[in-house]
Amino acid sequence: MTGDKRKKIELCFDSVGKIVSLKASLTRAVTNISINLESAIKRLETNQFVMDGDPFAEMKLSEGLVRMDDDDVEHIQKQYTDSLWETMDILLPHYRTTKEE
């Protein structure tokens, strides 16, 4: 096998390795995002309420009204912020390039 062919084969395997690594990172990022979104949604579901004796409670509920305080808003915002930063942290190594000699 000539050196040129060998180099091409090595580059192919290197590319496959990078693709497999990227797929694993993307899967990890999607899982992380899903967990954070589920946490935010559960917080909203927990705070959803029907006001006792309110004749319009069912209508308000169908409109998606929920009771939220500052802690709820901060929790949900943190989930989204964490998702973004953790995704960037997971994917950043795939954007780094190495200087070939």
C-alpha positions as a Python dict, from the first residue, in 0.01 Angstrom:
ca = {
    (1, 'M'): (0, 0, 0),
    (2, 'T'): (142, 334, -95),
    (3, 'G'): (185, 608, 159),
    (4, 'D'): (-76, 822, -18),
    (5, 'K'): (-344, 552, 3),
    (6, 'R'): (-258, 483, 363),
    (7, 'K'): (-290, 853, 449),
    (8, 'K'): (-635, 867, 279),
    (9, 'I'): (-756, 563, 473),
    (10, 'E'): (-631, 710, 800),
    (11, 'L'): (-812, 1037, 724),
    (12, 'C'): (-1134, 845, 652),
    (13, 'F'): (-1117, 664, 985),
    (14, 'D'): (-1035, 991, 1160),
    (15, 'S'): (-1344, 1150, 1000),
    (16, 'V'): (-1564, 859, 1105),
    (17, 'G'): (-1433, 892, 1460),
    (18, 'K'): (-1519, 1262, 1463),
    (19, 'I'): (-1870, 1193, 1331),
    (20, 'V'): (-1932, 927, 1597),
    (21, 'S'): (-1806, 1165, 1866),
    (22, 'L'): (-2028, 1447, 1737),
    (23, 'K'): (-2332, 1217, 1733),
    (24, 'A'): (-2267, 1117, 2094),
    (25, 'S'): (-2234, 1483, 2194),
    (26, 'L'): (-2553, 1580, 2013),
    (27, 'T'): (-2740, 1295, 2182),
    (28, 'R'): (-2607, 1411, 2520),
    (29, 'A'): (-2710, 1772, 2444),
    (30, 'V'): (-3063, 1670, 2341),
    (31, 'T'): (-3100, 1459, 2656),
    (32, 'N'): (-2983, 1750, 2871),
    (33, 'I'): (-3223, 1991, 2701),
    (34, 'S'): (-3510, 1745, 2745),
    (35, 'I'): (-3442, 1712, 3117),
    (36, 'N'): (-3431, 2090, 3165),
    (37, 'L'): (-3748, 2143, 2961),
    (38, 'E'): (-3931, 1872, 3156),
    (39, 'S'): (-3833, 2046, 3480),
    (40, 'A'): (-3968, 2379, 3353),
    (41, 'I'): (-4290, 2219, 3229),
    (42, 'K'): (-4344, 2037, 3560),
    (43, 'R'): (-4302, 2369, 3741),
    (44, 'L'): (-4574, 2518, 3519),
    (45, 'E'): (-4802, 2219, 3565),
    (46, 'T'): (-4758, 2234, 3941),
    (47, 'N'): (-4859, 2599, 3944),
    (48, 'Q'): (-5155, 2561, 3712),
    (49, 'F'): (-5472, 2599, 3910),
    (50, 'V'): (-5846, 2632, 3889),
    (51, 'M'): (-5989, 2902, 4111),
    (52, 'D'): (-6261, 2762, 4335),
    (53, 'G'): (-6600, 2911, 4265),
    (54, 'D'): (-6483, 3102, 3957),
    (55, 'P'): (-6735, 3040, 3677),
    (56, 'F'): (-6466, 3123, 3420),
    (57, 'A'): (-6199, 2899, 3574),
    (58, 'E'): (-6234, 2633, 3305),
    (59, 'M'): (-6203, 2894, 3030),
    (60, 'K'): (-5898, 3051, 3198),
    (61, 'L'): (-5740, 2708, 3233),
    (62, 'S'): (-5793, 2635, 2865),
    (63, 'E'): (-5631, 2971, 2783),
    (64, 'G'): (-5320, 2847, 2965),
    (65, 'L'): (-5328, 3082, 3262),
    (66, 'V'): (-5108, 2977, 3553),
    (67, 'R'): (-5014, 3133, 3882),
    (68, 'M'): (-4644, 3215, 3896),
    (69, 'D'): (-4428, 3411, 4131),
    (70, 'D'): (-4072, 3539, 4090),
    (71, 'D'): (-3925, 3207, 4210),
    (72, 'D'): (-4114, 3022, 3939),
    (73, 'V'): (-3998, 3262, 3669),
    (74, 'E'): (-3638, 3241, 3791),
    (75, 'H'): (-3651, 2860, 3801),
    (76, 'I'): (-3784, 2835, 3445),
    (77, 'Q'): (-3538, 3094, 3318),
    (78, 'K'): (-3253, 2902, 3485),
    (79, 'Q'): (-3362, 2580, 3312),
    (80, 'Y'): (-3348, 2747, 2971),
    (81, 'T'): (-3021, 2926, 3045),
    (82, 'D'): (-2863, 2604, 3174),
    (83, 'S'): (-2977, 2422, 2860),
    (84, 'L'): (-2812, 2680, 2638),
    (85, 'W'): (-2482, 2696, 2826),
    (86, 'E'): (-2455, 2321, 2875),
    (87, 'T'): (-2525, 2264, 2506),
    (88, 'M'): (-2255, 2512, 2410),
    (89, 'D'): (-2016, 2345, 2654),
    (90, 'I'): (-2091, 2000, 2509),
    (91, 'L'): (-2054, 2110, 2146),
    (92, 'L'): (-1765, 2356, 2176),
    (93, 'P'): (-1491, 2090, 2150),
    (94, 'H'): (-1625, 1993, 1806),
    (95, 'Y'): (-1566, 2345, 1676),
    (96, 'R'): (-1206, 2366, 1788),
    (97, 'T'): (-956, 2306, 1514),
    (98, 'T'): (-604, 2178, 1540),
    (99, 'K'): (-317, 2316, 1343),
    (100, 'E'): (-181, 2047, 1115),
    (101, 'E'): (192, 2034, 1069),
}
